[in-house]
């Protein structure tokens, strides 16, 4: 009779471990989605600040790049943000208050991108674990991706 209790205890322990693993995968993917949403919001704020800077300094090429970054689809976001960053690096002679606002927003973008990439790294590491792959515990979540853009050197 004691072996029945031992088998039930082992099965319950294994089931608890797999439930914990599945919940961890869910939490990490939810954090990755939230980090991407935060990064996207900061990128929109930076593009809006770039539009304000372009209007204040009367820079039509920066205005065009900022508008493209504002309207970019998620698949084209990295390319548009890299183009905006290249245009931001060429800005000189802009009003100091608008430029300072853009610097603050760019710092937040850099921090949000770092947080997002850290969470993606953690989620991808969990997805590579053998038990996660064997039992396909991450199958309902899309694979998170790093967001790689150049950080503007405005400071």
C-alpha atoms as one frame of an Amber mdcrd trajectory, in Angstrom:
protein
   0.000   0.000   0.000   2.863   2.410   0.711   4.071   2.133  -2.903   0.718
   3.482  -4.169   1.145   6.539  -1.989   4.734   6.950  -3.216   3.674   6.705
  -6.884   0.868   9.222  -6.348   3.289  11.581  -4.577   5.790  11.326  -7.447
   3.060  11.932 -10.042   1.794  14.944  -8.098   5.343  16.315  -7.790   5.974
  15.909 -11.525   2.614  17.471 -12.401   3.337  20.385 -10.070   6.744  20.920
 -11.672   5.277  20.929 -15.204   2.544  23.323 -14.129   5.164  25.620 -12.660
   7.226  25.426 -15.883   4.197  26.227 -18.042   3.300  29.180 -15.819   6.887
  30.446 -16.017   6.832  30.281 -19.812   3.518  32.167 -19.831   4.827  34.839
 -17.448   8.018  35.403 -19.446   6.137  35.748 -22.707   3.666  38.139 -21.081
   6.590  40.205 -19.784   8.134  40.219 -23.266   4.869  41.453 -24.781   4.542
  44.155 -22.128   8.165  45.230 -22.613   7.604  45.499 -26.368   4.471  47.594
 -25.806   6.442  49.900 -23.520   9.283  50.148 -26.026   6.819  50.905 -28.809
   5.235  53.683 -26.738   8.648  55.242 -26.091   9.544  54.989 -29.777   6.337
  56.820 -30.672   7.183  59.520 -28.112  10.667  59.853 -29.595   9.266  60.168
 -33.117   6.818  62.819 -31.891   9.677  64.696 -30.222  11.631  64.432 -33.475
   8.676  65.942 -35.346   8.635  68.834 -32.856  12.374  69.282 -33.318  12.058
  69.185 -37.098   9.332  71.824 -36.986  11.335  74.054 -34.633  14.575  73.759
 -36.601  12.845  73.565 -40.004  14.495  70.306 -41.084  12.380  68.649 -43.790
  14.428  65.433 -44.008  14.132  64.887 -40.252  10.403  65.584 -40.484  10.063
  62.956 -43.223  12.049  60.351 -41.253  10.049  61.058 -38.082   6.729  60.739
 -39.924   7.845  57.407 -41.402   8.839  56.203 -37.914   5.433  57.251 -36.545
   3.557  55.391 -39.288   5.807  52.311 -39.491   4.281  48.868 -39.268   5.707
  46.517 -36.627   7.720  44.640 -39.269   9.285  47.848 -40.594   9.791  49.505
 -37.213  13.514  48.731 -36.831  14.411  50.108 -40.260  12.377  53.268 -39.715
  13.882  53.819 -36.259  17.425  53.337 -37.568  16.734  55.888 -40.295  15.343
  58.328 -37.736  18.408  57.802 -35.542  20.729  58.598 -38.457  18.823  61.803
 -39.119  18.864  62.758 -35.433  22.642  62.476 -35.350  22.951  65.178 -38.015
  20.874  67.752 -36.110  22.682  70.907 -35.095  21.519  74.413 -34.331  18.196
  73.314 -32.857  16.419  75.078 -29.979  17.869  73.861 -26.703  14.565  73.101
 -24.941  13.268  70.919 -27.796  16.628  69.191 -28.100  16.702  68.505 -24.340
  13.248  66.938 -24.517  14.424  64.694 -27.352  17.491  63.657 -25.340  15.316
  62.663 -22.373  12.968  60.649 -24.562  15.922  58.977 -26.295  17.333  57.906
 -22.943  13.997  56.322 -22.079  13.999  54.528 -25.439  17.466  53.148 -24.745
  16.396  51.911 -21.310  13.153  50.394 -22.632  15.068  48.654 -25.430  17.543
  47.211 -22.936  14.732  45.938 -20.690  12.917  44.451 -23.684  16.031  42.691
 -24.978  16.784  41.322 -21.485  13.284  39.886 -21.167  13.500  38.403 -24.676
  16.833  36.810 -23.784  15.264  35.222 -20.704  12.231  33.981 -22.648  14.414
  32.478 -25.373  16.599  30.785 -22.761  13.554  29.160 -21.188  12.272  28.090
 -24.609  15.593  26.276 -25.230  15.262  24.107 -22.132  14.869  20.417 -23.054
  11.636  19.793 -21.131  10.012  22.910 -22.561  10.918  21.798 -26.074  10.034
  18.135 -25.507   6.561  18.853 -24.151   6.083  21.941 -26.368   5.077  24.150
 -23.450   5.782  27.349 -25.436   3.789  26.390 -28.529   0.968  28.866 -27.931
   3.323  31.844 -27.724   5.017  33.475 -30.705   8.794  33.506 -30.501   9.885
  36.878 -29.078  12.471  38.825 -31.051  15.186  41.247 -30.088  14.762  44.888
 -31.072  18.050  46.173 -32.416  18.369  49.833 -33.269  21.195  52.298 -33.001
  20.989  54.461 -29.939  21.281  58.148 -30.748  24.335  59.847 -29.359  22.667
  63.147 -28.555  24.108  63.544 -25.083
